[in-house]
Every structure is written in C-alpha cells, then in structure tokens.
Amino acid sequence: MANEDQEWEVFIRFLEERRKEEWVVSAKKTLDWFLEHMGEDNWVRRKRAVVQYFRQQQSNHIPSSPARALDIEDENARVAFNKDWIAWYLYLVESVYFRPYVDEPSQSARIYPFFSAIGRYIDIATNIEGIDGKLDELLEGKENQPDSLLFEIVTAIMYQRNGWTVKFIPEDANSKTPDLFVSRGNESFYVECKRQSKVTEYSENERKEWRKRWAKLAPIMIANKTSIFVDVTFKVEISQTSEDILAKAFSAIIHKGCIDNGVYLESDELIFKASYIDMGLVDEHFDKYQVRWNSPQMIALFAGGYDSSGSYTQLHSPKGINAIGPDDDEHVLNLFCEGVHAAYCAKWECVADESINKKAKDVRKLLSKAVNQAPKSHPTIVHIGYETLHGPIVEYSRANKIYSSIENFDYKRKDIRAVYCHAIQPSNQIEGFECAETTMRFGRIGVNPEDILPHDLLLDEPGMETRNDTHWNEDFTGSYKS
C-alpha cells in the first residue's frame, strides 16, 4: 500500500473516532432536539437550499484548468449562507456526525461550542419554562439572528446551573421586555441579554481596503513566476494609503534583490517583508496528505505557520481538487486539494492607533439598549456577549473602553444590579479548533456579581482550566499553552 494511502486511512480513522468525542456527542444532542422541534420536512427543504447554494458557489469559483490561479478569498466566494443562518449552523453540526468530510473551519469554530454547551446540559435546557417559544424564535423567526438567541439559551442554562429557577419571557408585540426572569429563594431578577455582531463595520471596510491593494499586488507576484509569501504591517489606516502601495513595495524589494535575505522595506506607512515559499516542503506535504480546501493547514503550508487571530489572503493554482464522500444532495464543502503548481500568500495587519480604536468596539450601545428594556420596578441583570477576533492589542483597548463605559454609564434610575461581559474567542487551529472565554463582572449598588453567579462561564467543558486572567493577556504574554 502506498504511503499516501496509509496516511489517508489514518485521517479517515480520525474522523470516525471524532464522533465519540464529548463535544461531538453533546452537539449532536442539541442538533436532535432542534431538528425534532423544526420537523423533518422543514429541515430537508432548508438543508437542500444550503447545499444548492454552496454547490453553485463552488462551480463558479473552482478553476476550470490547473493553470488558472484561484483566489479563494474572493469577495463573491466567501463561505456563509446568510439567507438562513440557523439552517447553515445546523448543516455544519449535522455534518460532523454524518458527513465527516464536510466542514467550513472559520464558521464551524464559532458554532460548535454553543451547540456543545447546550447539549451538555440538555436536561436543563429542555425543561426551562418558555423554551419552546424561544426555539420557535430561533428556528423559524423572521429576524434570522441565531447568534443572539443561542447566547440567550446558554445564559439561561448558566443561571439554572447556579441554582436559579429560570423562565423565558415571551415577546410583547407592544413593548420591549427583558429576556429572562430568574428566582432563587427570596431573590429574583430580570435578565437582559445582548450580543454584539461578529465583525464591526470598520473591520469589514478595512478588509475591503486590503482587498483593493491585494488586487494590485497579486498580478505582479504571479508575473514573477515564483511562489511568494508576504507579511505586511500597516502603520496608518489602510484607507489612507494608495491602492498601489503593496505593488510598489514588492517591485522595490524585487528590484533590490531583497527577498529571502532578511531585508525588508519600511516607510511611514507600512512594513513589507517578502520570502520565497519552499515549494519542496509544500510538495513533500502533499505527497503524504490531501489538504482541506481553504483551511488553516493550507495557509500554514504557504505562510510557514498559522496565527489563529491573523488575517491571511492566498492565491494558488491547484494540481487537483477532489470532492470526498458520496455524490448526493447533502455533501458540499468537502473539497480537498492534492497539490499546487504555485502559491502566493499574504498575512496582514494594521497597527495604527485609529484602526485599533475603531476595531475595539465598545459595548456602550448594547448596554444602553439593555437598560432601556429593563423594567423600572424590579432589579435587572445585564449580560453582553462579543467575540474577540482581532488579537490581544485590540482586546486590551476594548477592555479599557468597557470598564470605563460601564463604570460611568447613566443607568437612568433603572435598578441594574450587575453587568457581565462574556468575551468569547473561537479560533481555528491547524488541527481542530479551540474556544477561549473571559467573563468581566461589574457589580452595582453593593452587589457582588460572584454571589449571583459563582460559576459564570457559558461554554465550559469537562476538563476546562479556569484562571484569574483574560485570554487575550495569555495570548499576548504566552503564559498559557494549550
């Protein structure tokens, strides 16, 4: 048997064994519960729409010939099904168990921890008063915002685990109401949950500005006819630079023969480094393995490593692309690459103060909405969730904003007893995914938040280590290695 076949068998056994892992078993419990509530016919119809969407997308963007380079971060090839977010999430979770070759790592890393957390406490979740109405809203609601509703459900479970009796409050068509009512002994609180959108508008615009400059750089790299990796650090906001700044920087480095000799270009606007990709090592890897399309592993081959909070763009010409698994109406996003002719990859970031400040989105607006929905006649607790996707420097800035905003906020005579901010960091790894979580607690009117919730992590799993630190500080200092 060829070595490549042996390696493939190892991979297949890994996928089969993964079904037995605790997080998969727990996520499957949530999936079964949701699908039972949704109904089989409804699910078959919505799943078919997900598959058809991505199959059409793949046919439009996979290259028709090996000679054509493929930009897999093309604006029109981004992988998400925003017409029906919850169906997209359900498809990803179902695939772990029934279609192990199907995955979209950047999306699934965000979804698996929530489904696993719910399934881990499925007996609690299914017995919370009002949960059926919340599932109706999650699975059939017109708002198409499952992230917020999943956040509400895991918050409700957290209260129940801490000894509180929990009830979901039905929506009032005439006025905004809190999400939960919790009681324990003689104490009771309303609970309002708010979740920030995954990516800020500024971050999206910054990425688009990067794409404009990458579009000028890529043809010049391809014309050089040698696989290259570039590492770019912008010192000013990207939008404030010329669109040909990368192309000019690359041309200057080529002209001076500075690639791979440790020399880099630096100006007031950026730092630009370039190195040749060792295609011998890339080919050696592909001789043993096929690599999942658009995965951290593929980026790592070209970039020499993978930073889960980094921003990457890649362009390459594949030798062959294989769809693994049955050719049916349920398999898509199951593409594996068997080699590349050439590759061009970039890692980029912007460290301008203005960029960091704008990406470090405060929670003040969400807190304001939560306070407005709090009743005047009863004490309320606020929970705010957000994702930490831009790395430690941005999160230090955001944390400072949050502390200042919450401490100095005008609560308009509302009886807000505590505010909890749940910072969640799903991250892709070369093999698998991780999820870190930090809770910041703010007590008011003499309340100690730890008396309300001694255990205030939403997504913890068996064996999780807890420490008195933030996950972004650990990332920055390297004080914790998984």
Secondary structure, DSSP 8 states (H G I E B T S, - for coil): --HHHHHHHHHHHHHHHHTTSHHHHHHHHHHHHHHHHH-HHHHHHHHHHHHHHHHHHHHHHS-SSTTS-EETT-GGG----TTSHHHHHHHHHHHHHH-TT---HHHHHHHHHHHHHHHHTHHHHTTSBTHHHHHHHHHH-TT--HHHHHHHHHHHHHHHHTT-EEEE---BTTB---SEEEEETTEEEEEEEEE--SS-HHHHHHHHHHHHHHHHHHHHHHHTTS-EEEEEEESS-GGGS-TTHHHHHHHHHHHHT-TTTT--EE-SSEEEEEEE--HHHHHHHHHH--EETT-HHHHHHHHSS--TT-EEEEEEEES-EEE-S--SSS--S-EEE--EEEEEEEEEEE--HHHHHHHS--SHHHHHHHHHHS-SSS-EEEEEEEE--S-HHHHHHHHHHHHHHHHH---TT--EEEEEEEEEEEEE-SSSEEEEEEEEEEE-TT--HHHH-S---SS--TT----SS-HHHHHHHT----
